[in-house]
Amino acid sequence: MSDRLIDVDRQTLAGSLRQRSRAYASRRSAGGRAADIVIHGVLLVVLVLTVAPFYYMVVLSFARFEDVAGGAFYLIPKHIDFASYKLILEDDTMLRAFLVSTVVTVIGTAVSMLVTTSAAYALSKKGLPGRNAIFTYIIVTMFFSGGLIPLYLVMKDLGFVDSYLVMIIPLSLNTFFLILMKNYFLTIPESLEESAKIDGANDILIMFRIVIPIAAPIMATISLFYAVAYWNDWWFPMLFLQDPDKYPLQLLLRKIVIEQEMANRLDRVSVMFGRHYYRLSVQMATVAIATLPILLVYPFVQKYFARGIMIGAIKA
């Protein structure tokens, strides 16, 4: 009799637990759906705020003078006109600036990665004499600098004024990227390098044949960061370049936007090659051309971002 009562109590308890579990799952499911709606809504707003400026830039870059002569604001292009792009691409100055930016970005990124990788690998070795002092000196440069006038005097003494090197050498080492890469190298097991040394490999061979292939995520991520920095740099060229033929694309873009903006205050219409051009359309087409190369590079290294940055940042 007692066994039957115990079985009934067990069944009753099990049924009660199942009901409570279903009720809890139902409440949690409803809360989860509400949370998903809120999260997706926030992400949708962020997406719109991010994409909208680029979309409007592209729309204006294809705008015709006849469509926007009255200052009308529109989201859907009435006509697709490549006149602004044709005007820019037929300009020898623009093509030369594009070539300068491309060469500087490629060479500068290669130089920066060589310098950053070599310095980070050396600083990751605990047996390096004066390692802590050297690293402290590098850290100090993140917070203090000599100022603009000493910088100009140094560049002048080095012969970098009005030279392509002024767009490469000053940006060749970023302290923050150096720290990330150094921390990444610290995660590589020492036994791996010790086994390579037993086989007769030196430090340089170990770095290029073993360490760098393993560090592909952080290398790809920092390479992109350096490439973006070189591609978008206009400050150093503006300060130190005197020959307009050496201007990179971003400096030329700044010049075009400022000059066109000043002209827009007086006259919204420019007459070039016997036809009307909408000045803002020319500006937006220039910005689109300057932005496109970096946008094309991002998808190829996007998968390395999270893994490269996180691993490089979690270990000091």
Long-range contacts (C-beta under 8 A, 24 or more apart in sequence): 54-291, 57-284, 57-287, 57-288, 58-284, 58-288, 60-280, 60-281, 60-284, 61-85, 61-281, 61-284, 61-285, 61-287, 61-288, 62-281, 63-278, 63-280, 63-281, 63-284, 64-278, 64-281, 65-269, 65-276, 65-277, 65-278, 65-281, 68-278, 68-280, 68-281, 69-268, 69-269, 69-278, 71-268, 81-281, 83-275, 83-277, 83-281, 84-277, 84-278, 84-281, 84-282, 84-284, 84-285, 85-285, 85-289, 87-272, 87-273, 87-277, 87-282, 87-285, 88-282, 88-285, 88-286, 88-289, 89-289, 93-244, 93-252, 94-249, 94-252, 94-286, 94-289, 96-245, 97-247, 97-248, 97-249, 97-251, 97-252, 98-249, 98-289, 100-164, 100-246, 100-247, 100-248, 100-249, 101-230, 101-231, 101-248, 101-249, 101-250, 102-293, 104-164, 104-167, 104-168, 104-230, 104-248, 105-227, 105-230, 105-231, 107-168, 108-167, 108-168, 108-171, 108-172, 108-226, 108-230, 109-223, 109-226, 109-227, 109-230, 111-168, 111-169, 111-172, 112-171, 112-172, 112-173, 112-174, 112-226, 112-230, 113-219, 113-222, 113-223, 113-226, 115-172, 115-173, 116-173, 116-174, 116-177, 116-178, 116-181, 116-222, 116-226, 117-181, 117-207, 117-212, 117-219, 118-207, 119-173, 119-178, 119-182, 120-178, 120-181, 120-182, 120-184, 120-185, 121-185, 121-203, 121-207, 121-211, 123-178, 123-182, 124-182, 124-185, 124-186, 138-175, 138-178, 139-175, 139-179, 141-175, 142-175, 142-176, 148-239, 152-239, 152-240, 155-240, 160-240, 161-240, 161-242, 162-240, 162-241, 162-242, 162-243, 162-246, 163-240, 164-246, 166-236, 166-237, 166-240, 166-241, 167-230, 167-233, 167-236, 167-237, 167-241, 167-248, 168-230, 170-236, 171-226, 171-229, 171-230, 171-233, 171-236, 174-225, 174-226, 174-229, 177-222, 177-225, 177-226, 179-312, 180-218, 180-222, 180-308, 180-309, 180-312, 180-313, 181-215, 181-218, 181-219, 181-222, 181-312, 183-311, 183-312, 183-313, 183-314, 183-315, 183-316, 184-215, 184-218, 184-308, 184-311, 184-312, 185-211, 185-215, 186-315, 187-311, 187-315, 188-214, 188-215, 216-304, 217-304, 217-307, 217-308, 217-311, 218-304, 218-308, 218-309, 218-311, 218-312, 219-308, 220-301, 220-304, 220-308, 221-301, 221-304, 221-305, 221-308, 221-309, 222-308, 223-301, 224-297, 224-298, 224-301, 227-294, 227-297, 228-294, 231-293, 231-294, 232-294, 249-289, 249-290, 250-290, 253-286, 253-287, 253-290, 256-282, 256-283, 256-286, 257-283, 257-286, 257-287
